[in-house]
Amino acid sequence: MKKFFKSIKSEITESLERTGEGATGSNGHVGNETGRFSSSVAPGPPPRNQWLQFRKHRGVNLGVSSPCSIDIFVLIEVRSSQKVHAHPAASDLDVAKGTNAKQLLEKHWDTWITQREWNWMASVGVNSVRLPIGYYHVCGADRSILNDTDFFPYYSVYEGAWRRITQAILTASRMNMTVLIDLHAAPGKQNADPHSGTSNSPHNFFNDPHNLRRGLYALSSLTRNLYSFLSAQSPPITGTVIGIELVNEPAPPTDKVLMDWYLKAIDEVRDAWPGVTIYLGEWWKPSLYADFVLREGVAGEGDERGLVVLDHHLYRCFTAQDIRTSVQDHTRALIDTNGGTQKTFSSVAEKMGREAGGGFVVAEWSCGLNSSSLRNIPGERRAFVDAQLSLYEQYCGGWWFWTLKKEEGVYPRDVGWSLKDAVEAGVFPNSIGMKRKRKPDTSVKERTRRQQVLEKKRSEALGAHETYWSRFPGQYQHHRFSTGFAHGWTDSYSFFDSLNADSASVSEIGFKEAWARRRARGTENEYGEGSGKAGRWWWEYEHGFVQGCEAARIDFASVYS
């Protein structure tokens, strides 16, 4: 495998070194044909152990898998068997207070997601899972995480959770899948819902300095223990965990309270694991929190720093307005290029990617709709799903459906919230992402073909780029576009060929703009101002990079799919 990656890197370098460098005029046009494809060669893509962070994530939440916070819509067996004041348990704390809690939970953790489910996910094209956990699920690795919290008396109930978490990560790694760890329940409860750990108590995480400190400790302990476990594997599998979400669906009293805590939490997590990607929930205010990330510079670009990614959750079934709106109108709103949703996604993706060097994802969504929104028109739910997928594929580095399945034999089939049911009913595609019909071809003939297509497509794209910007007189450096196009093409093919090479599913670069910024670091195309940096012309490199990625994807699909 190491020899293969060396050959890929050599191919990237050779393909770029074949191009010359010419002088650029004040309008950005170059003085000779060779110079149109000019560039210095970038040092190379980000380190291989960071590649999975940048991959296009197409995933699913494991709901109440092994283990996570109880979802009131999913797990009925454990909830109904645990009574609290004669009512079914609604939260993890309720379950812990019931009889035989340890046995019930451990049986559930060991049987809810089996190899059959992992195989099914892989067959559909799922390449990532989001694992929602409460801070108390980490107590098997660090008992002190429960100190001075509601769950302190219930160590014995949850001590076995950590082993199941690490086992799920190992299974994901074997299946060439990645894992996003989501802190779904924080000390004191970060929102009013039972899935944040407790049911009847007020959500007091953000109002109590003690809880805020315990939350920071929980994140630090979780991250430190994760990193230690992943690094101890042979070989290390740190790339399997693509990120840690600091807290799920926070509901703070003010944005300032959340933002101040985020800054502290980011430092805690990075101290424990400098290279991990950090995911931030944005309280359904994506533009405001994109500005926060940009203003604070937390995305960063140091060699040892992971990404910062903004997480938006999109549901269309809970508010009064959602309920009054037909599924057809929901679908139209999602695909309307002049509508608010598309404009928000476009703006936030631009800020988080091109400007901040981070990313934007939708880590929870579904095809769940209120019955009053349905018109019983054939294909209406599938159109709603397709509209969402199109939106996320265009603007996001990844997405995770909520959830994998509901309790079979207890709930009727639910195409709104169960991915398995939705796929089986044709509401959700039975195959996602690119698929290859044959293994990567590293022959001289194929390398020659790719180089020829690259040169042709780059020439066409550069010509169109020059023609368009000639309408707007000014100073340009179009050779940066040419360089970016070549890097986007070759890096994309490196992803196609070398990540999951033995799998039918094909890996793609997801956070393209963030990748481009790291790709250009240390070269004349580097983002920012100052000596040796592209400064205000960096956008030309980045535009070229993104177009090169897309050209490579189209070429790969035409040859291998």
N, C-alpha and C positions, 0 to 999 in steps of 0.2 A: 504493500500500500504506500509506503514511503517513497519507493521508486516511482510509483505512479504519480504522486503529487509533485515530485521533482520534474517529471516529464511535462506535467500540465503547466507548472511555473515556467519551464523553459519555453514551452509553446507560446505562452503569453508574451514573454520577453522577446522572442524571435519575431513574432507577428508585429510587434510595435517597433522593433528596431529596423524593420525593412522600410519604414517610412522616414523621409527626410524632413528637414526643417527649413522653411523659407522665411524671408522677411515679410512682415505684415505692415500694410499701409495704414494711414490714419483712419480709413473707413473700414478696416478689418480685412480687406481683400489681399490675398497674397500675390507675390510677384511671379510665381512660376507654378507649374502643375505639381511638381514634387512637393513644393512647400505647402500645398493645400492640405497635405496630410502630415503636418509637422507636429512634433512634440518631443519633449524629453520623456524618458521612460520612468513611470512612477516606481517607487521601491517595491510595490506589490500590494496585493490585497491585505486586509486585516489578518491577524494570526489565525491559523486554522481552528484553534480552540474557541474562537469567537464566531465562527461562521454560522453555527446554528442559531445564535442570537438574531442574526440578520435574515434568516430564512423566512419565506412566506409561510405564516402559520395558518393552517386550516384545521380547526380543532373543535373539540366538544368539552363541555364541563362534565365531570364525572358525578355530579349531583351528590348523592350520599354514598359515594364509593369509599374505597378503603384508605383512610377514613375521611370524613369531613363533617361539616356542620349539617345538622338535619334540615332537610327541605320539606316543608309542610305538605308540598304537593306530591312528594315522591314516596317517602317511607311511611307506610301505614302500620306495618306489623309491629315494629318497635314502639311507635308512638301509642298505639291503641292498647298495648299490653302494659304500659307504664301509666298509672293513674296519679294525678295530682289533684287533690280535693275532688275526686270522682270525675275529673275531666281527662281526656287523653293528653299525654305529654305533648307539648308544642315546641320544646326547645331541647338542646343538649343538656342543660341543667335539670330540666324536668325529668328527662330519661335517667340521669345519674342518681336522682333521688328515689327512683322506683326500685322495686325488688328485682333481683337477678340482672341488674343493669349490665354488669361486666360480661356475663355470659351472653346476653342478648346482643350487645353491641359487637362482641368479638365474633359471634356467629355471623352477624350481618356483614362485618368487614371482610370475612373470609369467603363469603359466598356471593356477594353482590356483583362484583366484577371478576369474572374468571377468564381463563385463556380464551374461551369462546368469544367473549366480548372484545378482547384485544384483537383477535383475528378478524372479527367483523369490522371493527374500526379501520384496520389496515386495508381491508378489501374495498372499502368505500373511498379511501384516499385520505382519511384523517391522518395528519402527521404530528398532532400535538394534543395534549389534554391539559385542561385547567383543573387543578386540585384545590378545592376550597377547604381550608382547615381552620379550626379554632386554636387559640394560643395553648389551650389545655391539651391539645393533641400532641404537643411537643414534650409533655412532662416525662415521658419515658426516656428522653435524652437529658432532661434537666428538670429535676423535681422542683427546684426553687422557682420555676416559672409560675407556679401556682400560689406562691406566698402572697398573703394579703389580698386574695381574690375570692370570688364566689365559688370557685372550683377547688379551693384548697382541701376540703374534706374528701374529694373524690379522685385522689391520685390513683387508687387501685382500679377504678373504673376505666380510666383513660391511659394508664401506663403502657398498654399494649398497642396503642395507636401508632406510635413512632415506628415500630417495626413494620407495620403495614404500609406506612407512608414510604419508607425506604424500599420496601419490596415492590411497591407500585412504580417507583422510579427505575429500579433495576429492570422490571418488565418492559417499561417504556423504552429504555435504552436498547434492550434486545430487539425490540420491534421497530427500531429506527424512528421512534417518536420522541418528542420533547415534552417537558412538563413545566407549566407555569404554576408556581405556588402562590396561592391567594390567601392572605390572612382574613378569613371570612368573619371571624369573631374576635374582638379585642376586649381587654379587661374593662369591665364597666359598661360594655355594649355601645357600639358606635352609631347605631341607628335603632329605630323603634321596632324592627321586625324580629320575630323569634329566631330567625336563622343567624342572628348575631350573638347567639349563645344562651340568652335567657328570655323568658317570655313576659312576665308581668312587671318586672322591675323597669324603672325609667332608664332611658339610654343616657348614661352619665359619663361616658368615656371622655368627652371633650370638656366637660364642666368640672372635672376633678383633677387637680394637678397630680395626685397620686396615681390615678389611672393612666394619665398621659405618660408618666415615668415608667409604669409597669408595661405599657405598650411598647415603649422604646426598648426596654429590656427584653420583652418577648421577641421583637424583631431581631435584636442582636443575637439572642440565643438561638433562634430558629436558623438564622443565616450562618452563624458560626458552626452549628452542628451539621447543617446541610453540607457546607463546604468541606468540613472534615470528612464526612461520609463519602462524598463524591470523589475527593482527592485520594482516598484510601483504596479505591478500587483499582484493579489491574487489568487494563490500563485505566487511568483516571477518567471519569465520565462527567466532568464539570460542565461540559457543553449540553448535557441532557436537560438540566434545569436552566431554562432560558430566561428566567426572571422571577422576581419576588414582588408581588403586589402588596404595598404597604398596609392597606386596609380596604376592605370591600365596602362600597357604597356608603361613604362617610356622610353623616348628617350633623355637622358642627353648628354651633350657634352663629358663627360668622365665618366668612372666608379667611379672614386674617388668622383666626385660631387654627384652622386647618393648614394654611400655608406655613405658619410658623412651626407647627409640629412636623410637617413634611420636611422642612429643611433640617431639623434635628434628626429625623428618622433616616433621611438619605445619608447623613454622616455616619450614623450608627451602622447601617447596612454596609456601606462602603468600607468602614473600618474592619468589619468582619470578613468581607469578601470584595476586594476592590473591583474585580472585573464583572460583577453580576449586573444584569440589566434590572432597572427599577421601574415598576409600573405604578402609575398614580391614577386613582379614581378622581373624577373631576366634578362630582356632585351635580351632574347634568348641566355643567357650565363649561363646555369644552373650550370656547374662545377665551374666557377669562383665565382658565388654568394653562392654556397654551401661552398666553401672555406672561403668566407667572414663571413658567419654565424658561421662557426666552429672557425675561428680565433678570432672573436670578442666575442664569448661566449654569444651571445644574446639569444640563445634558452633557456638557463637557466633551473633550476629545482626546484626553490623555490616553496613551497606549494601554494603560491598565484599567481604564474606566469603561464600564459597560454603558449601554444606552439608557436614556430615560424615555419612557413611553407613556403616553396619555391613554387612559382606558375609558371608553364611553360605553354605556349600556343602553340598548335601544329596544324598547317594548312599545307596542301600540294597542294595549288592551286594558290599562289600569285607570287612566284618568277619565273624567266625564266626557271630555272632548273626544278621546279615543273611542269610547263606547258609542258615541253619537255618529261617528264617521264610518262609512262603508269601507269594506276591504278594497273596493275598486278605487276609492278616493285615497286611501292609505297608500296604495300601490302607485297611483299617479303622483302623489307628493314625493315619493322616494325617487322617481325617475325624472322628475321635472328639473331640467338643468337650470332653470331660472327660479326654482323654489328655494325655500329656506333651508331644507335639509342638505341639498346638494351644495349650496353656497357655504354653509357652515362646515361641512366635511372638507370641501376644497380649501377653504381658508385655514382650518386647523391643520390639515395635512401639510400645507405649505409652511406654516409657522413651525410646526414640530419637526418637519423634515429638512427642508432647504435652509431655514433660518436658525433653528436650534440644534440641528444635528441629531435629533431624536426620532421618535415615531409616534404613530397614532393607530389604535386598534379598537375593535368592538369585542370585548371579552364576554359579553352576555347578550344574546338575542334569541328570538324564537319565532315560530309562526303561530304563536298563540294569539287568538282574537276573541273578543267578546261575541257571544252568539248574535247580538243585535247588529254586529258589523257584517255578518255573512248574508249573502243574497242567494246562496245555493246555486250559483252559476258554475258549471263545470270548469275546472282549472283555476278558480279564483284564488285558492290558497297557494297553488304552485306559482302563479304570477306574482303573488306577494313575496314569496320566498326568493324567486329569481330576481326581483327588484332589489331586495336586500343584498343578495350575493353580488350583484353587479356593482352596487354602491361600495361595498366593502372591498371588493377586488380592485376597484379603481383607486380608492383613496387610502386604504389601510394596509399596514404591514401584516395584519393577521386578524382572525376572528375565531370565536369559540361559541358554538351553539349551546343553549341551555335547554335540555340536558340530554345525556345519553339515552336513558330509559326511565320508565316508571315501573312500579312494582307489578310484575306480570302475575295474572291470576287474581289481582286485587282491584286494580283500576281497569276500566275498559280501554281500548286502544285510543291513544291521544296523539293525533298528528300535529298538534300545536306545540307540545312540550317534550315529546319523546322523539329523539332523532331516529331511533330504530323504527318506530311506528311511521314516522313521516317518510322515510325512505321506502319502506315496504308498501306504503299507500301511493307512492309516486308524487307526493307533495314536495319532497326534497330530492335532488338528483341522486342517483345511485352511484355516481362517480364524480369526485371533485378533484380539481387540479389536473396538471398534465400527466399523461401516462406514456411510457415508452413500450414499444412492441419488440424492441431488440436491445441488447446491451450496448454500452458506449463503444464507439469505434475509434481506436487510436492509431489507425493505419496512416501511412504517408499519404495515401490517396484521399482519405477523409480530411486530413489536416490541410492538404492543398485545396480541396473543395471549399472548406470553411474560409480559408484565407481569400480565395477568389470572391466568394460571396460577401465577405466583410468589406473588401475593397470596393465592390460594386455598390453595396448598400450605403457605405460611408460616403462615397462620392455623391450619390443621389441625395442623401440627407444633408450633407454640407452645402450642396448646390441650392437646395430649398431653403436652408437656413440663411445663406448669403443673400438670396433673392428677396426673402421676406424682410430682412433688416436693412436692405438697401433702400427701402421705402422710407426709412427713418434716419436721415443723415446724422452721423455722429462717429465717435471713436469706438471701434470694436476690435476684438482679438479672436477672429473666427478659428484660428488654429487650435484654440482651446476646445472648441466644440468637436473638432476632428479627433483630438486626443481622447476626450471624454467618450466619444462614440466607440472608439477602439477598446477602451478599458471596459465599458459596459458590455460589449460583445464578448470579449475574452473572459471576463469574470463570470458572466452568466453561463458560458459554456463550461467553465470550471465547476460551477454549481451543478449543472446538468450531469456532467460526466462523473463527478467524484463523490458527491453526497448521495448516499443510498444507491450506489451504482448497481447493486444486485436486486433492487426493488423495481416494481413496475411504476411506482409513483416517482415523480421527478421533482427535485428540490429547485426552488427559484429564489432569487434575491427578493426579499420583501421590503426592507427598509432601504430603498435604493438611494435616496438623497443622503442619508446618514452614512451609508457605505461609500458613496462618492467622496464625501468630505474626508473620510479616513484614507481613502485610496489616493487622494491628491496630497496628503500631508507630506511635507518635506520636499515638495517639487514646486516648480513655477506656477502650478495650478492651485496651490493651497488656498483655502478659504481665508479671508481676512485681509487686513491692511498691513502694510509694512514691507520692508525689503524682502524681495524674493517671493512675494505672495501675489496671487492674481487680483486680490482686492475686488474692485467693482466689476471685474470681468469674470469672476469665478462662475457666475451663472451660466456662461457659455459652456464651460466644461461640464457643469452639472446637467444642462439640457442635453448635451451630446451623450453623456453617460446614460441617462434615462432612455433616450431613443435607441442607443446601442443595445441596451438590455431588451427592449421590446423587439428589435430586429432579430436578435439572437433567439428569442422565444419563438417567434414566428417561423424562423428557419428550422429550429429544432423540431417543432411540431410537424412541419411539412416533411421532414426526413425520417423521424423516428416514431411518430405517433400514427 
